[in-house]
Amino acid sequence: MATTGENWYELGFVDDYKGVNLREIKIDNKLTIALSYHNGKFGAISNTCNHVGGPLGKGSLDDDGDYIICPWHNWKFHRVTGLGEPGFEDDRVPQYRLKIENNKLYIDLNPVTTRHKKPHPPHLLSRDNTRKDGPIRIVGISTTVMDKAYPRYSTSEKLLKIALDHAKTELKCETMLIKLNELHFRSCEGYYSKSAKACTWPCSITQMDSSDQLDKVYEALVHWADVILVSTPIRWGAASSLYYKMAERLNCIQNQITIRNKILIKNKVASFIITGGQDNVQDVAGHMLGFFAELGFLFPPFPYIAHSRGWSAEDMENNMTDVENSSDLKDAAKDLVRRCKEMAEILVVTDLFKRKVVLSGRKARKIELGKKK
């Protein structure tokens, strides 16, 4: 639909705009456009991407020079018409007319077309995270890495399975085991580094890539579980590489707190199982405690169990035997999950998050998306 009337505004000399193929231009603090120049032709469209408001003028042109690629999540719009890329033409941003007179470039501030955002059903993960009635639900997440065809014995995963089995059979909890090694998911791509608002909930990767399987972790942590029990081996003094790959993708949960004061993790308990042939247990545990505290999880008394035979223990086959034959470690895993269940029961009844949470150490602020023009 075209907008009637004309309201021409002088941008300046034409030659001043030919040197850059794409730029962001603010006009009287009222309108921001993405101005492009390619093959001798200018184009002007709204600077605001339809997705989550990314600045199109700070993006780039595709290889053919026809479409602007949003710098946040790579959505594309024709640099002249504002239409979405082929197959997504129903998504469009406003187009603005340009003219050249006396070697000066002018823009009509009244758009030729209006914005149209193709309706997209909300992602399943975006629903309210209201707890459903029922027994305490416990998810175990194994972060050990191994050959899927020829899996080895994992001490951390073994203790995790013992804890979950005890929770299910003796404590009458609902349980779920997620093996990160069996999921195909992309690494965090640092959208938050581009702009705070570029990191979204649900995760931008999850929204754009239906084959990404970290949605199973998001569903469990935010919606399903009352307790999360994470197990990891020690790798060069740190948690496993898969653990960190997952942790980086959980940024989208924590960022909602600092950006919008939106808390996704409420009244949930976290604890950890850490094993390794060599030491550094407390350093690994300290990181995990700090990270999951930032997400909103609470912890039972003595929130982790661990096993290590020390720096000089290179006979790993004996390390595995020690764990397999240790009744103390098996009892500790059972007792850990019991403490988690008991604390979760208290949280479900009292609901500590009925009152507004005042964040300490960080100033929570709501960052408004720019108005769409």
C-alpha positions, 0 to 999 in steps of 0.5 A, a space after each residue: 500500500 502506497 503512502 500519499 503525499 510527498 515530503 522530500 528531504 535533502 540528504 546532500 551531494 550525490 558523490 558523498 554517498 557513492 563511496 560506501 555501498 551500504 550505510 545507516 542514515 538518521 534523519 532529524 532523529 525521527 527516521 533511520 534508513 538503510 541507504 545503499 548504492 550498487 551498480 550506479 543505483 541508490 536504494 533506501 529502505 527502513 533501517 529496522 529489520 522485521 525479525 527483532 529490530 536489527 540495524 539493516 544499514 550496519 549489515 552488508 550486501 549479498 554477493 549480487 548486491 541486491 539484498 541487504 543482510 541484517 547484521 544480527 541474524 542474517 535476514 535479507 531484504 531487497 535493498 530497493 523494494 524492501 521485499 524479503 528474499 525469494 520465498 519470503 517476499 511476504 516479509 517486507 520493510 518500508 521502501 523510500 523514494 529517492 531522486 537526484 536534482 542538481 547533483 544532490 540526493 533527496 529522499 521522500 520521507 513518506 514511504 512508498 510501501 508499508 511494513 508487513 511482517 509475515 505472521 509466524 506462530 510463537 515458538 513452543 519454548 516462548 510459552 509461560 513456564 508455569 509448573 504443572 502439578 505432579 511429582 518432582 521432576 529431575 533431569 540429568 545432563 551428561 556432558 561427557 564426550 565419546 565415540 557413539 559407535 564404540 562408547 567407553 565407560 564414563 565415571 561421571 555418567 555412571 554416577 549420574 545414572 545411579 542418581 536418576 535410577 534412585 530418584 525414579 525407583 526409591 524417591 518416586 520422581 519423574 526422571 529424564 536423561 539427556 546425553 549431550 553427546 547424542 544431540 546435534 547442536 550448533 555452537 553459540 555464535 555470539 549474537 550478544 556480542 553484536 548487540 544485547 538485543 540480538 540475543 533472544 529467547 528462545 535462542 536465535 539459533 533455535 528459532 532459525 534452525 529447526 534441526 538444532 537439538 538444544 531445544 531439548 535442553 531448553 525445554 527441560 531446564 525452563 519448562 519441565 524439570 524441578 531439579 537439574 543434575 549435571 555430570 562432567 569429567 575433568 578435562 585439563 582442569 576444566 569441565 568437558 568441552 560439551 559442557 562449555 558448548 552447552 553453557 555458552 548456548 544458555 547465555 540466552 537465558 541469563 541475558 533475559 535477566 539483564 536485558 528485560 528483567 525476565 527470569 526464566 528459571 524459578 524455584 529450580 535446584 541444580 547440583 553436579 557430579 564431577 569426576 576425573 583421573 586428576 585433580 581440580 575438582 573445586 575449580 570445576 565446581 566453582 565455575 559450575 556453581 557460579 554459572 548456574 547461580 547466574 541463571 537463577 538456580 538454587 542449590 541444596 546443602 553440599 551441591 556436588 559430589 566428586 571423585 579424583 585420584 590426584 595429579 599423579 594418577 595416570 593409570 586411568 583403568 584403575 580410576 574407572 575400577 575405583 568408581 565402579 567398585 565404590 559403594 561410597 560414591 554410589 551412596 553419595 550420588 543417591 544422597 545428592 539427588 535426595 537432597 535435591 528432591 527435598 529442596 525442590 519440594 520446599 521450593 514448589 510449596 513456598 514459591 520464593 519467586 512470588 515477590 519481585 526479585 531485585 538483582 544485586 551486582 547488576 542493574 537490570 534494565 529493559 532495552 526497548 526496540 527501536 520504533 518501526 517506521 
